[in-house]
Amino acid sequence: MPVSPQSLQRELAAEPSATAVLQRYCDRLTGGRTPLRAQRLPNDHEPALPDLLANLAVSDRNALAVRHVSLHCGNVVFSEAWNWYVTARLTPEMNRILASTDQPFGRVVRPLGFHRHSVASTLTGLPRGIILQNRALLLRHDDAPIAFVLENYFPAVLDSMLPED
């Protein structure tokens, strides 16, 4: 099957964690030697999401933390993501790790047994250099929303998906 933004879109839709999908691509690219890492980016120019509070079932913006990161496999940038999460629905240790390390969100909150509900997935009309944009709600095992993510994927992720010889 040819590698395409559509195949990436299908794979991401089939998994609860984008982190897990991107780690598999990173493993192919590096022979399993490199963990995916999140590099913090400034929270300037935070996108306005009018339904953010309703989607996360909170009434106060102060109940949320925001994390803006790029996800890297070594020096290769696979994606950039905005992540708004409800701190009270995570453990204190998860909040500490998210606030102070380069661990990807999906890896940190994996013990919550979360699943992903796609809100939108777009392949066309995107800014230059972005091949796919996803918006998704991450829900705990009890369906409590824990995060809303806006993910932009770059062409470099497709290079890691090239068929092996």
C-alpha positions in Angstrom: 0.0 0.0 0.0 1.4 3.4 -0.9 2.4 5.7 2.0 0.1 8.7 2.1 -1.4 11.2 4.5 -4.6 9.1 4.2 -2.8 6.0 5.5 -1.5 8.0 8.4 -5.0 9.3 9.0 -6.4 5.8 9.1 -3.7 4.5 11.5 -4.2 7.4 13.9 -8.0 6.9 13.8 -7.6 3.2 14.7 -5.5 3.9 17.9 -6.3 5.7 21.1 -2.8 7.2 21.3 -1.1 9.3 18.6 2.1 8.9 20.7 2.0 5.1 20.3 1.5 5.4 16.5 4.4 7.9 16.2 6.6 5.8 18.4 6.2 2.8 16.0 7.2 5.1 13.1 10.2 6.3 15.1 11.1 2.7 15.9 11.1 2.0 12.1 13.2 5.0 11.4 15.8 4.4 14.1 15.7 0.6 14.6 14.0 1.0 17.9 16.8 3.0 19.5 15.1 6.4 20.0 12.2 7.3 22.2 9.7 9.8 20.8 10.0 13.0 22.8 8.0 16.1 23.2 9.8 19.5 22.9 8.0 22.3 24.6 7.0 25.2 22.4 5.8 28.7 23.5 2.1 29.0 24.2 1.9 32.2 22.3 -0.8 32.4 19.7 -2.9 29.7 21.3 -5.7 28.7 18.9 -9.2 29.8 19.9 -11.4 26.8 20.3 -15.0 28.0 21.1 -16.3 24.7 22.3 -13.2 23.8 24.4 -14.8 24.1 27.8 -18.0 22.2 26.7 -15.9 19.4 25.1 -13.9 19.0 28.3 -17.0 19.3 30.5 -15.6 22.1 32.7 -17.0 25.6 33.3 -13.8 27.4 34.2 -10.7 27.8 31.9 -8.6 27.7 35.1 -9.4 24.0 35.4 -7.2 23.4 32.3 -3.5 23.3 31.6 -2.2 23.8 28.1 0.8 22.1 26.6 2.2 23.1 23.1 4.8 20.7 21.9 6.5 19.3 18.8 7.0 15.5 18.7 10.5 14.4 17.7 12.1 11.2 16.7 15.7 12.2 17.1 16.1 15.3 15.1 13.1 14.6 12.9 9.9 16.5 13.7 6.8 14.4 13.1 4.1 16.7 14.5 3.2 19.7 16.5 0.3 19.5 19.0 -1.7 21.7 21.3 -3.1 19.8 24.2 -5.6 21.3 26.7 -6.1 18.9 29.7 -8.1 18.8 32.8 -5.6 18.7 35.6 -8.1 17.4 38.2 -8.7 14.3 36.1 -5.0 13.3 36.1 -2.9 12.2 39.0 -0.6 14.7 40.8 2.3 12.7 39.4 1.0 12.9 35.8 0.6 16.7 36.2 4.1 17.0 37.6 5.6 15.0 34.7 3.6 16.9 32.1 4.7 20.3 33.6 8.4 19.4 33.9 9.5 16.8 31.4 9.7 16.1 27.7 7.5 13.0 27.9 4.7 12.8 25.4 1.1 13.2 26.8 0.0 9.8 25.6 2.8 8.0 27.3 2.3 9.9 30.6 -1.5 9.2 30.8 -1.4 5.7 29.5 -2.3 4.2 32.9 -5.7 5.9 32.7 -6.7 3.5 29.9 -7.9 6.4 27.7 -9.5 6.2 24.3 -9.8 8.8 21.5 -12.9 10.3 20.0 -12.2 12.1 16.7 -13.8 15.5 16.4 -12.3 16.3 13.0 -9.6 15.1 10.7 -8.6 17.3 7.7 -6.3 16.5 4.7 -7.1 19.6 2.6 -7.0 23.3 2.9 -4.2 23.2 5.5 -1.3 25.6 5.9 1.7 24.9 3.9 3.9 22.1 5.3 1.0 20.4 7.2 -0.2 17.1 5.6 -2.9 16.2 8.2 -4.7 18.0 11.1 -6.6 16.1 13.8 -8.8 17.4 16.5 -9.7 14.8 19.1 -11.1 14.4 22.6 -9.2 12.0 24.9 -11.5 10.2 27.3 -10.6 8.2 30.4 -11.8 4.6 30.8 -14.9 5.9 32.5 -15.6 8.3 29.6 -14.6 11.5 31.5 -12.8 13.8 29.1 -9.2 14.4 30.1 -7.9 16.3 27.1 -8.6 18.0 23.8 -5.8 17.9 21.2 -5.1 19.8 18.0 -2.4 17.9 16.1 -0.6 19.0 12.9 1.4 16.3 11.1 4.4 17.1 8.9 5.7 15.3 5.8 8.7 13.9 7.7 6.4 11.3 9.4 5.6 9.8 6.0 9.3 9.2 5.4 9.4 7.0 8.4 6.5 4.9 7.0 8.4 3.9 3.8 8.0 0.2 3.1 11.0 -1.8 4.3 13.1 -3.7 1.7 
